[in-house]
Amino acid sequence: MSGAAYAGGCLCGQVRWRATAEPINVRLCHCRNCQRATGGPFFARALFEDADVERSGDTTRWASSGRLHRLSCARCGTPVFAEPQDGPWIAVAVATCDAPDALRPGSHIWVSEKLDWVRIDDGLPQFPQGA
């Protein structure tokens, strides 16, 4: 997997990924499903073409909605991927990137479900639902 633009993995290192292209987009999703699935106030994720991401390691998979499957490390439980079922894409949790500051968000989505105590003052576009 030479020439990878981005690489990362889970807390224990058992799951690894590499992307060889730029992401389609990087978004912060504030929907309740993402809050519950990640245990955080939002899901910072980078969306890539599935063909541009190589993955290794054992993951667990579950459907968090009819449209999205989530994948976590089978050993440590780190939420690493989200797979939209309506296209050839893979979302990677930005915080799992070895250099997480390299993947900068471009917008906030589902701010209609944002937690009241979260303050958004970064100047990025905000969408009540999906962009």
N, CA, C and O atoms as a Tinker XYZ file with bonds, in Angstrom:
   524  protein
     1  N      0.844000   -1.195000    0.000000    73     2
     2  CA     0.000000    0.000000    0.000000    64     1     3
     3  C      0.879000    1.245000    0.000000    63     2     4     5
     4  O      0.736000    2.106000    0.867000    81     3
     5  N      1.768000    1.341000   -0.947000    73     3     6
     6  CA     2.675000    2.484000   -0.993000    64     5     7
     7  C      1.948000    3.729000   -1.506000    63     6     8     9
     8  O      0.957000    3.633000   -2.231000    81     7
     9  N      2.460000    4.889000   -1.116000    73     7    10
    10  CA     1.895000    6.140000   -1.575000    64     9    11
    11  C      0.596000    6.526000   -0.906000    63    10    12    13
    12  O     -0.140000    7.360000   -1.433000    81    11
    13  N      0.294000    5.940000    0.246000    73    11    14
    14  CA    -0.956000    6.246000    0.924000    64    13    15
    15  C     -0.989000    7.712000    1.341000    63    14    16    17
    16  O     -0.029000    8.232000    1.909000    81    15
    17  N     -2.097000    8.362000    1.054000    73    15    18
    18  CA    -2.269000    9.750000    1.458000    64    17    19
    19  C     -2.585000    9.841000    2.946000    63    18    20    21
    20  O     -2.177000   10.788000    3.618000    81    19
    21  N     -3.312000    8.854000    3.455000    73    19    22
    22  CA    -3.730000    8.838000    4.858000    64    21    23
    23  C     -3.697000    7.396000    5.352000    63    22    24    25
    24  O     -3.931000    6.462000    4.585000    81    23
    25  N     -3.408000    7.225000    6.633000    73    23    26
    26  CA    -3.417000    5.895000    7.232000    64    25    27
    27  C     -3.817000    6.036000    8.692000    63    26    28    29
    28  O     -3.654000    7.095000    9.297000    81    27
    29  N     -4.345000    4.947000    9.250000    73    27    30
    30  CA    -4.728000    4.987000   10.651000    64    29    31
    31  C     -5.138000    3.630000   11.153000    63    30    32    33
    32  O     -4.977000    2.616000   10.475000    81    31
    33  N     -5.675000    3.630000   12.360000    73    31    34
    34  CA    -6.107000    2.380000   12.953000    64    33    35
    35  C     -6.767000    2.582000   14.301000    63    34    36    37
    36  O     -6.922000    3.703000   14.785000    81    35
    37  N     -7.145000    1.474000   14.883000    73    35    38
    38  CA    -7.861000    1.481000   16.166000    64    37    39
    39  C     -6.897000    1.657000   17.337000    63    38    40    41
    40  O     -5.686000    1.749000   17.139000    81    39
    41  N     -7.428000    1.703000   18.536000    73    39    42
    42  CA    -6.644000    1.909000   19.743000    64    41    43
    43  C     -5.603000    0.821000   19.957000    63    42    44    45
    44  O     -4.463000    1.122000   20.310000    81    43
    45  N     -5.974000   -0.436000   19.750000    73    43    46
    46  CA    -5.035000   -1.533000   20.014000    64    45    47
    47  C     -4.138000   -1.843000   18.823000    63    46    48    49
    48  O     -3.172000   -2.592000   18.970000    81    47
    49  N     -4.429000   -1.289000   17.645000    73    47    50
    50  CA    -3.603000   -1.495000   16.469000    64    49    51
    51  C     -3.966000   -2.698000   15.625000    63    50    52    53
    52  O     -3.338000   -2.935000   14.593000    81    51
    53  N     -4.958000   -3.458000   16.034000    73    51    54
    54  CA    -5.345000   -4.656000   15.296000    64    53    55
    55  C     -6.006000   -4.308000   13.965000    63    54    56    57
    56  O     -5.795000   -5.014000   12.979000    81    55
    57  N     -6.799000   -3.240000   13.912000    73    55    58
    58  CA    -7.430000   -2.774000   12.669000    64    57    59
    59  C     -6.595000   -1.621000   12.120000    63    58    60    61
    60  O     -6.272000   -0.674000   12.837000    81    59
    61  N     -6.254000   -1.720000   10.844000    73    59    62
    62  CA    -5.507000   -0.675000   10.165000    64    61    63
    63  C     -6.197000   -0.336000    8.848000    63    62    64    65
    64  O     -6.878000   -1.179000    8.264000    81    63
    65  N     -6.022000    0.886000    8.388000    73    63    66
    66  CA    -6.567000    1.314000    7.093000    64    65    67
    67  C     -5.586000    2.273000    6.435000    63    66    68    69
    68  O     -4.794000    2.938000    7.105000    81    67
    69  N     -5.655000    2.331000    5.106000    73    67    70
    70  CA    -4.885000    3.295000    4.316000    64    69    71
    71  C     -5.732000    3.766000    3.156000    63    70    72    73
    72  O     -6.377000    2.972000    2.471000    81    71
    73  N     -5.721000    5.060000    2.947000    73    71    74
    74  CA    -6.423000    5.660000    1.809000    64    73    75
    75  C     -5.381000    6.204000    0.845000    63    74    76    77
    76  O     -4.435000    6.877000    1.252000    81    75
    77  N     -5.561000    5.908000   -0.427000    73    75    78
    78  CA    -4.592000    6.327000   -1.439000    64    77    79
    79  C     -5.091000    7.492000   -2.280000    63    78    80    81
    80  O     -4.498000    7.824000   -3.306000    81    79
    81  N     -6.179000    8.110000   -1.846000    73    79    82
    82  CA    -6.748000    9.250000   -2.571000    64    81    83
    83  C     -7.308000   10.239000   -1.558000    63    82    84    85
    84  O     -7.443000    9.934000   -0.373000    81    83
    85  N     -7.625000   11.410000   -2.045000    73    83    86
    86  CA    -8.252000   12.420000   -1.184000    64    85    87
    87  C     -9.678000   11.994000   -0.855000    63    86    88    89
    88  O    -10.313000   11.305000   -1.654000    81    87
    89  N    -10.192000   12.392000    0.309000    73    87    90
    90  CA   -11.586000   12.069000    0.628000    64    89    91
    91  C    -12.554000   12.841000   -0.260000    63    90    92    93
    92  O    -12.233000   13.911000   -0.778000    81    91
    93  N    -13.734000   12.279000   -0.420000    73    91    94
    94  CA   -14.815000   12.959000   -1.133000    64    93    95
    95  C    -15.243000   14.177000   -0.332000    63    94    96    97
    96  O    -15.457000   15.256000   -0.884000    81    95
    97  N    -15.366000   13.992000    0.968000    73    95    98
    98  CA   -15.667000   15.080000    1.888000    64    97    99
    99  C    -15.287000   14.655000    3.300000    63    98   100   101
   100  O    -15.103000   13.472000    3.584000    81    99
   101  N    -15.174000   15.644000    4.172000    73    99   102
   102  CA   -14.944000   15.407000    5.596000    64   101   103
   103  C    -16.003000   16.218000    6.326000    63   102   104   105
   104  O    -16.080000   17.437000    6.174000    81   103
   105  N    -16.819000   15.532000    7.118000    73   103   106
   106  CA   -17.942000   16.202000    7.778000    64   105   107
   107  C    -18.024000   15.807000    9.241000    63   106   108   109
   108  O    -17.543000   14.752000    9.654000    81   107
   109  N    -18.645000   16.681000   10.008000    73   107   110
   110  CA   -18.960000   16.407000   11.406000    64   109   111
   111  C    -20.459000   16.161000   11.474000    63   110   112   113
   112  O    -21.254000   17.071000   11.237000    81   111
   113  N    -20.845000   14.937000   11.796000    73   111   114
   114  CA   -22.263000   14.584000   11.834000    64   113   115
   115  C    -22.766000   14.606000   13.273000    63   114   116   117
   116  O    -22.220000   13.927000   14.143000    81   115
   117  N    -23.804000   15.388000   13.511000    73   115   118
   118  CA   -24.366000   15.571000   14.847000    64   117   119
   119  C    -25.644000   14.761000   15.072000    63   118   120   121
   120  O    -26.341000   14.995000   16.060000    81   119
   121  N    -25.973000   13.814000   14.183000    73   119   122
   122  CA   -27.231000   13.068000   14.342000    64   121   123
   123  C    -27.171000   12.150000   15.562000    63   122   124   125
   124  O    -26.090000   11.786000   16.025000    81   123
   125  N    -28.336000   11.784000   16.072000    73   123   126
   126  CA   -28.401000   10.934000   17.267000    64   125   127
   127  C    -27.778000    9.570000   17.034000    63   126   128   129
   128  O    -27.150000    9.025000   17.942000    81   127
   129  N    -27.932000    8.998000   15.837000    73   127   130
   130  CA   -27.305000    7.703000   15.571000    64   129   131
   131  C    -25.790000    7.792000   15.718000    63   130   132   133
   132  O    -25.175000    6.915000   16.325000    81   131
   133  N    -25.188000    8.835000   15.172000    73   131   134
   134  CA   -23.738000    8.999000   15.280000    64   133   135
   135  C    -23.318000    9.267000   16.723000    63   134   136   137
   136  O    -22.285000    8.771000   17.174000    81   135
   137  N    -24.111000   10.046000   17.442000    73   135   138
   138  CA   -23.799000   10.295000   18.847000    64   137   139
   139  C    -23.783000    8.989000   19.633000    63   138   140   141
   140  O    -22.860000    8.729000   20.405000    81   139
   141  N    -24.796000    8.184000   19.433000    73   139   142
   142  CA   -24.884000    6.917000   20.169000    64   141   143
   143  C    -23.829000    5.915000   19.723000    63   142   144   145
   144  O    -23.248000    5.215000   20.552000    81   143
   145  N    -23.579000    5.843000   18.422000    73   143   146
   146  CA   -22.617000    4.859000   17.897000    64   145   147
   147  C    -21.181000    5.168000   18.311000    63   146   148   149
   148  O    -20.379000    4.254000   18.502000    81   147
   149  N    -20.855000    6.460000   18.450000    73   147   150
   150  CA   -19.487000    6.832000   18.798000    64   149   151
   151  C    -19.307000    7.127000   20.282000    63   150   152   153
   152  O    -18.183000    7.127000   20.784000    81   151
   153  N    -20.407000    7.376000   20.983000    73   151   154
   154  CA   -20.304000    7.766000   22.389000    64   153   155
   155  C    -19.815000    9.198000   22.552000    63   154   156   157
   156  O    -19.383000    9.591000   23.635000    81   155
   157  N    -19.882000    9.974000   21.479000    73   155   158
   158  CA   -19.432000   11.361000   21.511000    64   157   159
   159  C    -20.516000   12.298000   21.020000    63   158   160   161
   160  O    -21.576000   11.842000   20.593000    81   159
   161  N    -20.271000   13.608000   21.071000    73   159   162
   162  CA   -21.284000   14.576000   20.658000    64   161   163
   163  C    -21.494000   14.639000   19.149000    63   162   164   165
   164  O    -22.514000   15.158000   18.694000    81   163
   165  N    -20.546000   14.118000   18.359000    73   163   166
   166  CA   -20.681000   14.059000   16.903000    64   165   167
   167  C    -19.685000   13.041000   16.372000    63   166   168   169
   168  O    -18.792000   12.592000   17.091000    81   167
   169  N    -19.848000   12.681000   15.103000    73   167   170
   170  CA   -18.952000   11.751000   14.427000    64   169   171
   171  C    -18.159000   12.527000   13.391000    63   170   172   173
   172  O    -18.718000   12.985000   12.395000    81   171
   173  N    -16.868000   12.678000   13.615000    73   171   174
   174  CA   -15.980000   13.305000   12.640000    64   173   175
   175  C    -15.531000   12.204000   11.699000    63   174   176   177
   176  O    -14.840000   11.268000   12.101000    81   175
   177  N    -15.944000   12.330000   10.408000    73   175   178
   178  CA   -15.637000   11.247000    9.482000    64   177   179
   179  C    -15.223000   11.790000    8.126000    63   178   180   181
   180  O    -15.675000   12.843000    7.677000    81   179
   181  N    -14.346000   11.024000    7.493000    73   179   182
   182  CA   -13.900000   11.329000    6.137000    64   181   183
   183  C    -14.480000   10.272000    5.220000    63   182   184   185
   184  O    -14.323000    9.076000    5.467000    81   183
   185  N    -15.151000   10.706000    4.160000    73   183   186
   186  CA   -15.778000    9.784000    3.218000    64   185   187
   187  C    -14.857000    9.587000    2.012000    63   186   188   189
   188  O    -14.443000   10.547000    1.363000    81   187
   189  N    -14.550000    8.323000    1.731000    73   187   190
   190  CA   -13.689000    7.957000    0.609000    64   189   191
   191  C    -14.430000    7.023000   -0.330000    63   190   192   193
   192  O    -15.409000    6.387000    0.062000    81   191
   193  N    -13.965000    6.939000   -1.565000    73   191   194
   194  CA   -14.393000    5.860000   -2.454000    64   193   195
   195  C    -13.881000    4.573000   -1.813000    63   194   196   197
   196  O    -12.723000    4.507000   -1.399000    81   195
   197  N    -14.720000    3.562000   -1.729000    73   195   198
   198  CA   -14.333000    2.311000   -1.083000    64   197   199
   199  C    -13.087000    1.709000   -1.730000    63   198   200   201
   200  O    -12.241000    1.144000   -1.038000    81   199
   201  N    -12.972000    1.827000   -3.044000    73   199   202
   202  CA   -11.823000    1.257000   -3.757000    64   201   203
   203  C    -10.508000    1.931000   -3.384000    63   202   204   205
   204  O     -9.441000    1.367000   -3.628000    81   203
   205  N    -10.562000    3.124000   -2.796000    73   203   206
   206  CA    -9.356000    3.860000   -2.430000    64   205   207
   207  C     -8.888000    3.589000   -1.008000    63   206   208   209
   208  O     -7.909000    4.184000   -0.558000    81   207
   209  N     -9.574000    2.698000   -0.293000    73   207   210
   210  CA    -9.214000    2.406000    1.101000    64   209   211
   211  C     -8.962000    0.914000    1.262000    63   210   212   213
   212  O     -9.822000    0.086000    0.963000    81   211
   213  N     -7.769000    0.589000    1.740000    73   211   214
   214  CA    -7.447000   -0.798000    2.090000    64   213   215
   215  C     -7.603000   -0.948000    3.587000    63   214   216   217
   216  O     -7.229000   -0.067000    4.361000    81   215
   217  N     -8.167000   -2.087000    3.986000    73   215   218
   218  CA    -8.425000   -2.339000    5.406000    64   217   219
   219  C     -7.844000   -3.679000    5.804000    63   218   220   221
   220  O     -7.797000   -4.610000    5.000000    81   219
   221  N     -7.403000   -3.776000    7.045000    73   219   222
   222  CA    -6.956000   -5.052000    7.586000    64   221   223
   223  C     -7.408000   -5.150000    9.040000    63   222   224   225
   224  O     -7.643000   -4.138000    9.700000    81   223
   225  N     -7.523000   -6.371000    9.520000    73   223   226
   226  CA    -7.923000   -6.616000   10.901000    64   225   227
   227  C     -9.369000   -7.058000   10.997000    63   226   228   229
   228  O    -10.158000   -6.867000   10.072000    81   227
   229  N     -9.699000   -7.648000   12.124000    73   227   230
   230  CA   -11.047000   -8.152000   12.360000    64   229   231
   231  C    -11.938000   -7.057000   12.934000    63   230   232   233
   232  O    -11.571000   -6.365000   13.884000    81   231
   233  N    -13.118000   -6.919000   12.331000    73   231   234
   234  CA   -14.084000   -5.928000   12.804000    64   233   235
   235  C    -15.420000   -6.601000   13.092000    63   234   236   237
   236  O    -15.723000   -7.672000   12.568000    81   235
   237  N    -16.199000   -5.956000   13.925000    73   235   238
   238  CA   -17.600000   -6.317000   14.105000    64   237   239
   239  C    -18.404000   -5.376000   13.236000    63   238   240   241
   240  O    -17.963000   -4.262000   12.951000    81   239
   241  N    -19.565000   -5.806000   12.815000    73   239   242
   242  CA   -20.405000   -5.012000   11.916000    64   241   243
   243  C    -21.842000   -5.055000   12.424000    63   242   244   245
   244  O    -22.331000   -6.100000   12.854000    81   243
   245  N    -22.508000   -3.911000   12.368000    73   243   246
   246  CA   -23.927000   -3.869000   12.689000    64   245   247
   247  C    -24.574000   -2.732000   11.922000    63   246   248   249
   248  O    -23.925000   -1.745000   11.576000    81   247
   249  N    -25.858000   -2.886000   11.663000    73   247   250
   250  CA   -26.620000   -1.848000   10.973000    64   249   251
   251  C    -27.130000   -0.856000   12.009000    63   250   252   253
   252  O    -27.919000   -1.219000   12.881000    81   251
   253  N    -26.683000    0.393000   11.919000    73   251   254
   254  CA   -27.183000    1.417000   12.839000    64   253   255
   255  C    -28.429000    2.084000   12.272000    63   254   256   257
   256  O    -29.134000    2.814000   12.969000    81   255
   257  N    -28.689000    1.819000   10.984000    73   255   258
   258  CA   -29.915000    2.264000   10.331000    64   257   259
   259  C    -30.045000    1.420000    9.060000    63   258   260   261
   260  O    -29.168000    0.614000    8.750000    81   259
   261  N    -31.135000    1.611000    8.338000    73   259   262
   262  CA   -31.301000    0.887000    7.090000    64   261   263
   263  C    -30.292000    1.307000    6.032000    63   262   264   265
   264  O    -30.080000    0.591000    5.053000    81   263
   265  N    -29.676000    2.457000    6.224000    73   263   266
   266  CA   -28.753000    3.020000    5.241000    64   265   267
   267  C    -27.285000    2.853000    5.599000    63   266   268   269
   268  O    -26.429000    2.985000    4.725000    81   267
   269  N    -26.965000    2.561000    6.874000    73   267   270
   270  CA   -25.574000    2.629000    7.308000    64   269   271
   271  C    -25.188000    1.452000    8.193000    63   270   272   273
   272  O    -25.894000    1.123000    9.146000    81   271
   273  N    -24.064000    0.822000    7.870000    73   271   274
   274  CA   -23.463000   -0.206000    8.717000    64   273   275
   275  C    -22.240000    0.401000    9.397000    63   274   276   277
   276  O    -21.502000    1.175000    8.788000    81   275
   277  N    -22.033000    0.051000   10.644000    73   275   278
   278  CA   -20.878000    0.529000   11.405000    64   277   279
   279  C    -19.939000   -0.637000   11.654000    63   278   280   281
   280  O    -20.379000   -1.771000   11.846000    81   279
   281  N    -18.636000   -0.354000   11.649000    73   279   282
   282  CA   -17.630000   -1.373000   11.896000    64   281   283
   283  C    -16.678000   -0.891000   12.970000    63   282   284   285
   284  O    -16.158000    0.223000   12.907000    81   283
   285  N    -16.456000   -1.749000   13.961000    73   283   286
   286  CA   -15.553000   -1.453000   15.069000    64   285   287
   287  C    -14.517000   -2.555000   15.171000    63   286   288   289
   288  O    -14.722000   -3.661000   14.672000    81   287
   289  N    -13.414000   -2.252000   15.815000    73   287   290
   290  CA   -12.393000   -3.272000   16.059000    64   289   291
   291  C    -13.004000   -4.384000   16.904000    63   290   292   293
   292  O    -13.649000   -4.122000   17.919000    81   291
   293  N    -12.794000   -5.624000   16.476000    73   291   294
   294  CA   -13.340000   -6.770000   17.202000    64   293   295
   295  C    -12.624000   -6.985000   18.534000    63   294   296   297
   296  O    -13.159000   -7.660000   19.414000    81   295
   297  N    -11.435000   -6.429000   18.696000    73   295   298
   298  CA   -10.686000   -6.612000   19.942000    64   297   299
   299  C    -10.921000   -5.479000   20.939000    63   298   300   301
   300  O    -11.313000   -5.733000   22.077000    81   299
   301  N    -10.684000   -4.223000   20.522000    73   299   302
   302  CA   -10.767000   -3.107000   21.478000    64   301   303
   303  C    -12.060000   -2.314000   21.388000    63   302   304   305
   304  O    -12.359000   -1.523000   22.283000    81   303
   305  N    -12.835000   -2.508000   20.323000    73   303   306
   306  CA   -14.130000   -1.847000   20.193000    64   305   307
   307  C    -14.114000   -0.464000   19.578000    63   306   308   309
   308  O    -15.168000    0.161000   19.462000    81   307
   309  N    -12.953000    0.037000   19.179000    73   307   310
   310  CA   -12.893000    1.371000   18.572000    64   309   311
   311  C    -13.781000    1.442000   17.338000    63   310   312   313
   312  O    -13.632000    0.626000   16.429000    81   311
   313  N    -14.719000    2.419000   17.285000    73   311   314
   314  CA   -15.500000    2.610000   16.062000    64   313   315
   315  C    -14.586000    3.205000   14.984000    63   314   316   317
   316  O    -14.079000    4.316000   15.139000    81   315
   317  N    -14.379000    2.461000   13.896000    73   315   318
   318  CA   -13.429000    2.898000   12.881000    64   317   319
   319  C    -14.108000    3.295000   11.576000    63   318   320   321
   320  O    -13.743000    4.306000   10.976000    81   319
   321  N    -15.094000    2.511000   11.126000    73   319   322
   322  CA   -15.686000    2.727000    9.810000    64   321   323
   323  C    -17.204000    2.833000    9.885000    63   322   324   325
   324  O    -17.845000    2.349000   10.818000    81   323
   325  N    -17.748000    3.484000    8.866000    73   323   326
   326  CA   -19.185000    3.468000    8.617000    64   325   327
   327  C    -19.346000    3.236000    7.116000    63   326   328   329
   328  O    -18.716000    3.915000    6.305000    81   327
   329  N    -20.187000    2.281000    6.757000    73   327   330
   330  CA   -20.395000    1.935000    5.353000    64   329   331
   331  C    -21.797000    2.316000    4.906000    63   330   332   333
   332  O    -22.763000    1.643000    5.264000    81   331
   333  N    -21.924000    3.389000    4.126000    73   331   334
   334  CA   -23.227000    3.691000    3.537000    64   333   335
   335  C    -23.619000    2.558000    2.586000    63   334   336   337
   336  O    -22.778000    2.058000    1.839000    81   335
   337  N    -24.870000    2.159000    2.612000    73   335   338
   338  CA   -25.339000    1.048000    1.790000    64   337   339
   339  C    -25.853000    1.509000    0.430000    63   338   340   341
   340  O    -26.293000    0.692000   -0.379000    81   339
   341  N    -25.798000    2.830000    0.173000    73   339   342
   342  CA   -26.328000    3.351000   -1.083000    64   341   343
   343  C    -25.244000    3.798000   -2.058000    63   342   344   345
   344  O    -25.510000    4.597000   -2.956000    81   343
   345  N    -24.022000    3.287000   -1.887000    73   343   346
   346  CA   -22.962000    3.641000   -2.815000    64   345   347
   347  C    -21.657000    2.961000   -2.466000    63   346   348   349
   348  O    -21.548000    2.317000   -1.422000    81   347
   349  N    -20.670000    3.096000   -3.326000    73   347   350
   350  CA   -19.374000    2.445000   -3.108000    64   349   351
   351  C    -18.427000    3.303000   -2.264000    63   350   352   353
   352  O    -17.330000    3.647000   -2.705000    81   351
   353  N    -18.863000    3.644000   -1.045000    73   351   354
   354  CA   -18.092000    4.540000   -0.194000    64   353   355
   355  C    -17.792000    3.886000    1.145000    63   354   356   357
   356  O    -18.423000    2.908000    1.545000    81   355
   357  N    -16.804000    4.463000    1.821000    73   355   358
   358  CA   -16.487000    4.062000    3.191000    64   357   359
   359  C    -16.156000    5.337000    3.962000    63   358   360   361
   360  O    -15.371000    6.166000    3.501000    81   359
   361  N    -16.752000    5.481000    5.123000    73   359   362
   362  CA   -16.432000    6.602000    6.003000    64   361   363
   363  C    -15.453000    6.101000    7.054000    63   362   364   365
   364  O    -15.635000    5.029000    7.630000    81   363
   365  N    -14.429000    6.879000    7.290000    73   363   366
   366  CA   -13.401000    6.538000    8.256000    64   365   367
   367  C    -13.454000    7.570000    9.379000    63   366   368   369
   368  O    -13.547000    8.769000    9.116000    81   367
   369  N    -13.397000    7.113000   10.620000    73   367   370
   370  CA   -13.376000    8.030000   11.753000    64   369   371
   371  C    -12.085000    8.847000   11.710000    63   370   372   373
   372  O    -10.990000    8.287000   11.749000    81   371
   373  N    -12.217000   10.163000   11.632000    73   371   374
   374  CA   -11.070000   11.054000   11.514000    64   373   375
   375  C    -10.083000   10.837000   12.663000    63   374   376   377
   376  O     -8.871000   10.857000   12.445000    81   375
   377  N    -10.581000   10.632000   13.865000    73   375   378
   378  CA    -9.701000   10.489000   15.023000    64   377   379
   379  C     -8.851000    9.229000   14.975000    63   378   380   381
   380  O     -7.894000    9.113000   15.740000    81   379
   381  N     -9.174000    8.272000   14.092000    73   379   382
   382  CA    -8.345000    7.075000   13.970000    64   381   383
   383  C     -7.174000    7.278000   13.021000    63   382   384   385
   384  O     -6.319000    6.400000   12.903000    81   383
   385  N     -7.120000    8.412000   12.348000    73   383   386
   386  CA    -6.030000    8.708000   11.416000    64   385   387
   387  C     -4.730000    8.916000   12.210000    63   386   388   389
   388  O     -4.739000    9.544000   13.269000    81   387
   389  N     -3.628000    8.391000   11.695000    73   387   390
   390  CA    -2.338000    8.584000   12.365000    64   389   391
   391  C     -1.988000   10.064000   12.485000    63   390   392   393
   392  O     -1.322000   10.472000   13.436000    81   391
   393  N     -2.438000   10.865000   11.522000    73   391   394
   394  CA    -2.247000   12.323000   11.542000    64   393   395
   395  C     -3.628000   12.967000   11.425000    63   394   396   397
   396  O     -3.968000   13.494000   10.365000    81   395
   397  N     -4.446000   12.934000   12.510000    73   395   398
   398  CA    -5.843000   13.361000   12.408000    64   397   399
   399  C     -6.034000   14.813000   11.974000    63   398   400   401
   400  O     -7.081000   15.145000   11.417000    81   399
   401  N     -5.067000   15.680000   12.209000    73   399   402
   402  CA    -5.209000   17.070000   11.769000    64   401   403
   403  C     -5.115000   17.211000   10.255000    63   402   404   405
   404  O     -5.445000   18.264000    9.711000    81   403
   405  N     -4.669000   16.160000    9.568000    73   403   406
   406  CA    -4.564000   16.206000    8.108000    64   405   407
   407  C     -5.934000   16.159000    7.439000    63   406   408   409
   408  O     -6.081000   16.603000    6.300000    81   407
   409  N     -6.930000   15.628000    8.130000    73   407   410
   410  CA    -8.291000   15.517000    7.586000    64   409   411
   411  C     -9.155000   16.591000    8.229000    63   410   412   413
   412  O     -9.710000   16.388000    9.309000    81   411
   413  N     -9.263000   17.708000    7.576000    73   411   414
   414  CA    -9.994000   18.855000    8.117000    64   413   415
   415  C    -11.445000   18.839000    7.674000    63   414   416   417
   416  O    -11.726000   18.664000    6.489000    81   415
   417  N    -12.386000   19.022000    8.619000    73   415   418
   418  CA   -13.798000   19.032000    8.236000    64   417   419
   419  C    -14.140000   20.217000    7.344000    63   418   420   421
   420  O    -13.542000   21.290000    7.423000    81   419
   421  N    -15.144000   19.969000    6.482000    73   419   422
   422  CA   -15.619000   21.016000    5.587000    64   421   423
   423  C    -17.006000   21.509000    5.934000    63   422   424   425
   424  O    -17.423000   22.566000    5.461000    81   423
   425  N    -17.741000   20.745000    6.769000    73   423   426
   426  CA   -19.093000   21.169000    7.150000    64   425   427
   427  C    -19.592000   20.354000    8.328000    63   426   428   429
   428  O    -19.025000   19.326000    8.698000    81   427
   429  N    -20.684000   20.859000    8.906000    73   427   430
   430  CA   -21.424000   20.172000    9.964000    64   429   431
   431  C    -22.759000   19.730000    9.373000    63   430   432   433
   432  O    -23.435000   20.513000    8.706000    81   431
   433  N    -23.141000   18.478000    9.617000    73   431   434
   434  CA   -24.441000   18.001000    9.146000    64   433   435
   435  C    -25.274000   17.536000   10.336000    63   434   436   437
   436  O    -24.749000   17.221000   11.405000    81   435
   437  N    -26.569000   17.503000   10.121000    73   435   438
   438  CA   -27.543000   17.122000   11.143000    64   437   439
   439  C    -27.435000   17.987000   12.402000    63   438   440   441
   440  O    -27.548000   17.486000   13.521000    81   439
   441  N    -27.213000   19.300000   12.205000    73   439   442
   442  CA   -27.131000   20.190000   13.363000    64   441   443
   443  C    -28.489000   20.366000   14.039000    63   442   444   445
   444  O    -28.557000   20.901000   15.146000    81   443
   445  N    -29.572000   19.925000   13.394000    73   443   446
   446  CA   -30.889000   19.955000   14.042000    64   445   447
   447  C    -30.922000   19.006000   15.240000    63   446   448   449
   448  O    -31.799000   19.130000   16.095000    81   447
   449  N    -29.980000   18.059000   15.317000    73   447   450
   450  CA   -29.910000   17.112000   16.431000    64   449   451
   451  C    -28.671000   17.341000   17.300000    63   450   452   453
   452  O    -28.334000   16.510000   18.143000    81   451
   453  N    -28.006000   18.462000   17.090000    73   451   454
   454  CA   -26.812000   18.820000   17.855000    64   453   455
   455  C    -27.157000   18.955000   19.331000    63   454   456   457
   456  O    -28.228000   19.448000   19.684000    81   455
   457  N    -26.248000   18.515000   20.187000    73   455   458
   458  CA   -26.439000   18.688000   21.625000    64   457   459
   459  C    -26.396000   20.176000   21.964000    63   458   460   461
   460  O    -25.590000   20.923000   21.409000    81   459
   461  N    -27.260000   20.599000   22.872000    73   459   462
   462  CA   -27.376000   22.024000   23.199000    64   461   463
   463  C    -26.070000   22.650000   23.666000    63   462   464   465
   464  O    -25.817000   23.821000   23.387000    81   463
   465  N    -25.241000   21.895000   24.367000    73   463   466
   466  CA   -24.013000   22.458000   24.918000    64   465   467
   467  C    -22.857000   22.500000   23.929000    63   466   468   469
   468  O    -21.797000   23.038000   24.247000    81   467
   469  N    -23.041000   21.942000   22.735000    73   467   470
   470  CA   -22.007000   22.027000   21.696000    64   469   471
   471  C    -22.108000   23.382000   21.018000    63   470   472   473
   472  O    -23.174000   23.760000   20.530000    81   471
   473  N    -21.007000   24.109000   20.986000    73   471   474
   474  CA   -20.945000   25.417000   20.341000    64   473   475
   475  C    -20.164000   25.276000   19.039000    63   474   476   477
   476  O    -19.039000   24.776000   19.033000    81   475
   477  N    -20.760000   25.716000   17.948000    73   475   478
   478  CA   -20.093000   25.674000   16.657000    64   477   479
   479  C    -19.707000   27.095000   16.282000    63   478   480   481
   480  O    -20.564000   27.918000   15.960000    81   479
   481  N    -18.416000   27.374000   16.327000    73   479   482
   482  CA   -17.944000   28.720000   15.999000    64   481   483
   483  C    -16.752000   28.664000   15.043000    63   482   484   485
   484  O    -15.904000   29.557000   15.044000    81   483
   485  N    -16.694000   27.602000   14.221000    73   483   486
   486  CA   -15.558000   27.426000   13.316000    64   485   487
   487  C    -15.783000   28.032000   11.936000    63   486   488   489
   488  O    -14.888000   27.994000   11.092000    81   487
   489  N    -16.977000   28.593000   11.695000    73   487   490
   490  CA   -17.256000   29.233000   10.419000    64   489   491
   491  C    -17.587000   28.268000    9.278000    63   490   492   493
   492  O    -17.806000   28.709000    8.150000    81   491
   493  N    -17.626000   26.979000    9.547000    73   491   494
   494  CA   -17.952000   26.004000    8.511000    64   493   495
   495  C    -19.451000   26.011000    8.227000    63   494   496   497
   496  O    -20.247000   26.358000    9.099000    81   495
   497  N    -19.835000   25.632000    7.020000    73   495   498
   498  CA   -21.276000   25.523000    6.697000    64   497   499
   499  C    -21.950000   24.519000    7.627000    63   498   500   501
   500  O    -21.363000   23.514000    8.029000    81   499
   501  N    -23.222000   24.835000    7.959000    73   499   502
   502  CA   -24.006000   23.975000    8.826000    64   501   503
   503  C    -25.310000   23.624000    8.097000    63   502   504   505
   504  O    -25.960000   24.481000    7.499000    81   503
   505  N    -25.667000   22.344000    8.165000    73   503   506
   506  CA   -26.874000   21.870000    7.507000    64   505   507
   507  C    -27.789000   21.220000    8.532000    63   506   508   509
   508  O    -27.322000   20.402000    9.325000    81   507
   509  N    -29.102000   21.560000    8.546000    73   507   510
   510  CA   -30.036000   20.997000    9.511000    64   509   511
   511  C    -30.089000   19.461000    9.427000    63   510   512   513
   512  O    -30.236000   18.781000   10.442000    81   511
   513  N    -29.967000   18.930000    8.206000    73   511   514
   514  CA   -29.918000   17.479000    8.000000    64   513   515
   515  C    -28.655000   17.194000    7.180000    63   514   516   517
   516  O    -27.623000   17.834000    7.385000    81   515
   517  N    -28.736000   16.240000    6.257000    73   515   518
   518  CA   -27.574000   15.947000    5.427000    64   517   519
   519  C    -27.295000   17.091000    4.468000    63   518   520   521
   520  O    -28.172000   17.902000    4.171000    81   519
   521  N    -26.062000   17.140000    3.991000    73   519   522
   522  CA   -25.672000   18.223000    3.068000    64   521   523
   523  C    -26.211000   17.951000    1.675000    63   522   524
   524  O    -25.989000   18.746000    0.762000    81   523
